[in-house]
Amino acid sequence: MASDDASPGRFPDFLILGAPKCGTTTLYEVLNGHPSLHFPRKEPGFLSQDVENTERYREHVPDLAAYRQLFTATPAGALAGEATPRTLYSAEAISILAAHRPDAKLIAVLRDPVDLVFSYHAQKLREGQETEADFERAWRRCVDGETGRALSDAPWWKGRINYPYWGRFGAPLTRWRAAAGGRLLLMHLDELNSSLVAAYRRILDHLGVADDGREVFAMANERVDIRHPTLNRLAVTLQNQLHPVLAPIRQARGGQSLGLLRRFQRLNTKPLSSRPAVSRDFRQFMMQAFEDDLLLAEEIYGHPVRRLGAEGDALEP
């Protein structure tokens, strides 16, 4: 691939755009194990500040120069990669890449939008950004009670997560396809679940990288649920507030944290299989927020994105 421009540092050669809960972490780990591919870290988030402002996070990337600096350690001859699942929804990311890396290869993984937001809710409970443990109540606060339509087209609604936003990826895909054309590879989470090896080789072919012969992979992210969401959110907030105090201790331990939050969260979790399913009637109610956008996604993808037969299924985790 051609270099981006003459400024210090470099831009990534390829990006995993998202969507959330569609195997981004798995692809990051699998691809980062290839000798010709290099990710400096997962989810820098710089390109998608219009979706989520990351200034409150410790690893916030403040500007373009700092973003470019992330990729300077890429080994000679290797391709630099980036994986932030919010990027799929970002209009700013399209503009920035058009200006600095117009030939970057792109990868987006899709899944049934109802399944996506159900899983996303569980993730946000774990991260402490959501305290409403009941998924149906968390969903209903975002939509019109009669029509089922989303009350906002922004990531947040009245200071809370707007779940319909994250399942409406059809319109963003339209923008990315118009900007990238054949440089955008579209996949479905089912491909990763059915044969991660085949999906891996398909991505390598898209990137123009030789297969390294690996055939043993595992899907990432343990499937657990939070017992006490409010306590979890307090623990996450406390850890962030104590970071200036704990950072010297971590440095003295050679970069190894005390692991206090991990220990608490291990005690505060339960198997995700214990989470109540969503009824088929509620699933159909949720689809009212997605149907028009889902048709766009399926037209671009060329295959069904929704879970076939899902209209009659109960939604499991």
C-alpha positions as CSV (number, residue, x, y, z in Angstrom):
1,M,0.0,0.0,0.0
2,A,1.1,3.5,-0.7
3,S,2.2,5.8,2.2
4,D,-0.3,8.4,3.3
5,D,1.7,11.7,3.3
6,A,4.9,13.3,4.3
7,S,3.9,14.3,7.9
8,P,5.8,12.6,10.8
9,G,4.4,9.2,11.8
10,R,2.0,7.2,9.7
11,F,-1.6,6.2,9.3
12,P,-2.9,2.7,9.5
13,D,-3.0,0.7,6.3
14,F,-6.2,-1.1,7.2
15,L,-9.0,-0.6,9.7
16,I,-11.6,-2.8,11.4
17,L,-14.6,-0.4,11.5
18,G,-17.0,-2.5,13.7
19,A,-19.8,-3.0,14.3
20,P,-19.7,-3.4,18.1
21,K,-20.3,-7.0,19.4
22,C,-19.4,-8.4,16.0
23,G,-16.1,-10.0,16.7
24,T,-13.8,-6.9,16.6
25,T,-11.8,-8.1,19.6
26,T,-11.4,-11.6,18.1
27,L,-10.2,-10.2,14.7
28,Y,-7.9,-7.8,16.5
29,E,-6.3,-10.7,18.4
30,V,-6.2,-13.1,15.4
31,L,-4.8,-10.6,12.9
32,N,-2.3,-9.2,15.4
33,G,-0.7,-12.6,15.6
34,H,0.2,-12.5,11.9
35,P,3.9,-11.6,11.4
36,S,3.1,-9.1,8.7
37,L,0.3,-7.3,10.6
38,H,0.7,-4.9,13.5
39,F,-1.8,-3.2,15.8
40,P,-0.2,-0.8,18.3
41,R,-3.3,-1.1,20.6
42,K,-7.0,-1.8,20.4
43,E,-9.5,1.0,20.0
44,P,-7.5,4.2,19.8
45,G,-10.8,6.0,19.2
46,F,-9.3,9.1,17.6
47,L,-11.1,8.9,14.3
48,S,-14.6,8.7,15.8
49,Q,-14.7,11.6,18.2
50,D,-18.0,12.6,16.7
51,V,-19.5,9.3,18.0
52,E,-17.8,9.3,21.4
53,N,-15.5,11.9,22.9
54,T,-12.7,10.0,24.6
55,E,-11.1,12.9,26.6
56,R,-12.2,11.3,29.9
57,Y,-10.2,8.1,29.2
58,R,-6.6,7.7,30.3
59,E,-5.5,6.6,26.9
60,H,-7.1,9.4,25.0
61,V,-5.4,10.3,21.7
62,P,-5.5,14.1,21.7
63,D,-4.6,15.0,18.1
64,L,-3.6,13.9,14.7
65,A,0.1,13.9,15.5
66,A,-0.4,11.6,18.5
67,Y,-2.6,9.3,16.4
68,R,0.1,9.1,13.7
69,Q,2.7,8.4,16.4
70,L,0.9,5.3,17.5
71,F,1.9,3.5,14.3
72,T,5.5,4.4,14.1
73,A,6.6,1.1,15.8
74,T,5.1,-0.9,13.0
75,P,7.9,-3.3,11.8
76,A,9.4,-2.7,8.4
77,G,7.3,-4.4,5.7
78,A,4.3,-4.9,7.9
79,L,0.9,-3.4,7.6
80,A,-0.4,-1.2,10.4
81,G,-4.0,-1.9,11.6
82,E,-6.6,-0.2,13.7
83,A,-9.7,-1.6,15.4
84,T,-12.3,0.7,16.9
85,P,-15.9,-0.5,16.4
86,R,-17.3,3.0,16.8
87,T,-15.6,4.0,13.5
88,L,-18.4,2.4,11.5
89,Y,-20.8,5.2,12.6
90,S,-18.3,8.1,12.2
91,A,-18.6,10.7,9.5
92,E,-15.4,12.3,10.7
93,A,-13.5,9.1,10.2
94,I,-14.4,9.1,6.5
95,S,-13.2,12.6,6.0
96,I,-10.0,12.1,7.9
97,L,-9.1,8.9,6.0
98,A,-10.0,10.6,2.7
99,A,-7.4,13.3,3.5
100,H,-4.7,11.2,5.0
101,R,-5.1,7.6,3.9
102,P,-7.5,7.4,0.9
103,D,-6.3,3.9,-0.1
104,A,-6.7,2.2,3.3
105,K,-8.4,-1.2,3.3
106,L,-11.5,-1.5,5.5
107,I,-13.3,-4.4,7.2
108,A,-16.8,-4.3,8.7
109,V,-18.5,-7.2,10.4
110,L,-22.3,-7.2,10.7
111,R,-24.9,-9.1,12.7
112,D,-28.6,-9.1,13.4
113,P,-29.2,-5.7,15.0
114,V,-31.5,-7.0,17.8
115,D,-28.8,-9.5,18.8
116,L,-26.2,-6.8,18.6
117,V,-27.9,-4.3,20.9
118,F,-28.9,-7.1,23.4
119,S,-25.2,-8.0,23.6
120,Y,-24.1,-4.4,23.7
121,H,-26.3,-3.8,26.7
122,A,-24.6,-6.6,28.6
123,Q,-21.2,-5.1,27.7
124,K,-22.2,-1.6,28.9
125,L,-23.3,-3.2,32.2
126,R,-19.9,-4.7,32.6
127,E,-18.1,-1.5,31.8
128,G,-20.2,0.5,34.3
129,Q,-21.8,2.8,31.6
130,E,-25.2,1.2,32.1
131,T,-27.0,0.6,35.4
132,E,-30.4,-0.6,34.2
133,A,-30.0,-4.4,34.3
134,D,-33.4,-5.1,32.7
135,F,-32.8,-4.9,28.9
136,E,-36.4,-4.2,28.0
137,R,-36.6,-1.2,30.3
138,A,-33.3,0.1,28.9
139,W,-34.6,-0.2,25.4
140,R,-38.0,1.3,26.1
141,R,-36.5,4.5,27.4
142,C,-35.0,5.1,23.9
143,V,-38.1,4.6,21.7
144,D,-41.6,5.8,21.2
145,G,-43.9,3.5,23.2
146,E,-46.5,3.3,20.3
147,T,-44.5,3.3,17.1
148,G,-41.3,1.7,18.5
149,R,-39.2,4.3,16.6
150,A,-36.1,5.7,18.1
151,L,-36.4,9.0,19.9
152,S,-33.0,10.2,18.8
153,D,-30.5,9.5,16.1
154,A,-27.5,10.2,18.4
155,P,-25.5,7.7,20.4
156,W,-26.9,9.1,23.7
157,W,-30.5,10.1,24.7
158,K,-31.0,12.2,27.8
159,G,-27.6,11.2,29.1
160,R,-28.2,7.5,28.7
161,I,-27.1,5.0,26.0
162,N,-29.3,5.1,22.9
163,Y,-29.4,1.5,21.9
164,P,-31.3,1.9,18.6
165,Y,-28.4,4.0,17.3
166,W,-25.9,1.1,17.6
167,G,-28.2,-1.3,15.6
168,R,-28.8,1.1,12.8
169,F,-25.7,0.6,10.8
170,G,-27.3,0.6,7.3
171,A,-27.0,4.3,6.7
172,P,-23.4,4.4,7.9
173,L,-22.5,1.5,5.6
174,T,-24.0,3.5,2.7
175,R,-21.5,6.3,3.4
176,W,-18.6,4.0,3.8
177,R,-19.4,2.1,0.6
178,A,-19.7,5.3,-1.3
179,A,-16.3,6.5,0.0
180,A,-14.4,3.2,-0.2
181,G,-16.0,1.1,-2.9
182,G,-14.1,-2.2,-3.2
183,R,-11.7,-1.4,-0.4
184,L,-14.5,-2.2,2.1
185,L,-14.8,-5.9,2.9
186,L,-18.2,-6.8,4.5
187,M,-18.6,-9.9,6.6
188,H,-21.2,-11.4,8.9
189,L,-20.5,-12.6,12.5
190,D,-21.9,-16.0,11.4
191,E,-18.8,-16.3,9.2
192,L,-16.5,-15.9,12.2
193,N,-18.6,-18.3,14.4
194,S,-18.8,-21.0,11.7
195,S,-15.2,-20.9,10.5
196,L,-12.8,-18.4,12.0
197,V,-10.0,-19.9,9.9
198,A,-11.9,-19.3,6.6
199,A,-12.8,-15.8,7.7
200,Y,-9.1,-15.1,8.6
201,R,-8.0,-16.2,5.2
202,R,-10.6,-14.1,3.5
203,I,-9.4,-11.0,5.3
204,L,-5.7,-11.8,4.5
205,D,-6.7,-12.1,0.8
206,H,-8.4,-8.7,1.1
207,L,-5.3,-7.2,2.6
208,G,-3.0,-8.8,0.1
209,V,-1.0,-10.6,2.8
210,A,0.2,-14.2,2.6
211,D,-1.4,-16.8,4.7
212,D,0.9,-17.7,7.7
213,G,-0.7,-21.2,8.0
214,R,-2.2,-20.8,11.5
215,E,-5.4,-22.7,12.0
216,V,-6.1,-22.7,15.7
217,F,-8.0,-19.7,16.9
218,A,-10.6,-18.9,19.6
219,M,-13.4,-16.3,19.8
220,A,-12.6,-13.6,22.4
221,N,-14.7,-12.1,25.2
222,E,-16.0,-14.2,28.0
223,R,-19.8,-14.4,28.1
224,V,-20.8,-13.2,31.6
225,D,-23.4,-10.9,33.2
226,I,-23.2,-8.4,36.0
227,R,-24.9,-9.2,39.4
228,H,-25.0,-5.6,40.7
229,P,-24.7,-3.0,37.9
230,T,-24.6,0.0,40.2
231,L,-21.8,-1.4,42.4
232,N,-19.9,-2.2,39.2
233,R,-20.3,1.3,37.9
234,L,-19.0,2.7,41.2
235,A,-16.0,0.4,41.1
236,V,-15.1,1.5,37.6
237,T,-15.5,5.2,38.5
238,L,-13.4,4.7,41.6
239,Q,-10.6,3.1,39.6
240,N,-10.5,5.9,37.2
241,Q,-10.4,8.5,40.0
242,L,-7.6,6.6,41.7
243,H,-5.5,6.2,38.6
244,P,-3.1,9.1,39.4
245,V,-2.4,7.4,42.8
246,L,-2.2,3.9,41.4
247,A,-0.1,4.7,38.3
248,P,3.3,4.9,40.2
249,I,2.5,1.6,42.0
250,R,1.8,0.0,38.6
251,Q,5.0,1.4,37.2
252,A,7.0,0.1,40.2
253,R,5.5,-3.4,39.6
254,G,6.8,-3.4,36.0
255,G,3.5,-2.3,34.4
256,Q,1.5,-5.0,36.3
257,S,-1.7,-3.7,38.0
258,L,-2.9,-4.7,41.4
259,G,-5.9,-6.3,39.7
260,L,-8.4,-5.1,42.3
261,L,-11.1,-4.2,39.8
262,R,-10.7,-7.5,38.0
263,R,-11.1,-9.4,41.3
264,F,-14.2,-7.4,42.2
265,Q,-15.8,-8.0,38.8
266,R,-15.0,-11.7,38.9
267,L,-17.1,-11.9,42.1
268,N,-19.8,-9.6,40.7
269,T,-20.5,-11.7,37.5
270,K,-22.6,-14.7,36.7
271,P,-23.0,-16.9,33.6
272,L,-24.7,-15.0,30.8
273,S,-26.9,-18.0,30.2
274,S,-28.8,-17.0,33.4
275,R,-29.9,-13.8,31.7
276,P,-33.6,-13.8,30.8
277,A,-34.4,-14.1,27.1
278,V,-36.4,-11.4,25.2
279,S,-39.8,-12.6,24.1
280,R,-40.6,-12.9,20.4
281,D,-43.2,-10.1,20.7
282,F,-40.6,-7.7,22.2
283,R,-38.2,-8.7,19.4
284,Q,-40.8,-7.7,16.8
285,F,-41.4,-4.4,18.7
286,M,-37.6,-3.7,18.6
287,M,-37.5,-4.4,14.8
288,Q,-39.7,-1.3,14.3
289,A,-36.6,0.8,15.1
290,F,-34.4,-1.1,12.6
291,E,-36.5,-2.3,9.6
292,D,-35.9,0.7,7.2
293,D,-32.2,0.9,8.1
294,L,-31.7,-2.9,8.0
295,L,-33.0,-3.0,4.4
296,L,-30.2,-0.6,3.4
297,A,-27.6,-2.8,5.1
298,E,-28.9,-5.9,3.4
299,E,-28.9,-4.2,0.0
300,I,-25.3,-3.2,0.4
301,Y,-24.2,-6.6,1.9
302,G,-26.1,-8.5,-0.7
303,H,-27.3,-11.2,1.8
304,P,-29.6,-11.3,4.8
305,V,-28.1,-9.6,7.9
306,R,-31.0,-10.4,10.2
307,R,-31.1,-13.8,11.9
308,L,-33.2,-16.0,9.6
309,G,-36.3,-17.2,11.3
310,A,-35.7,-14.7,14.1
311,E,-39.3,-13.3,13.9
312,G,-40.4,-16.5,15.6
313,D,-37.5,-16.9,18.0
314,A,-37.0,-15.9,21.5
315,L,-33.8,-13.8,21.7
316,E,-31.1,-15.6,23.6
317,P,-27.8,-14.0,24.8
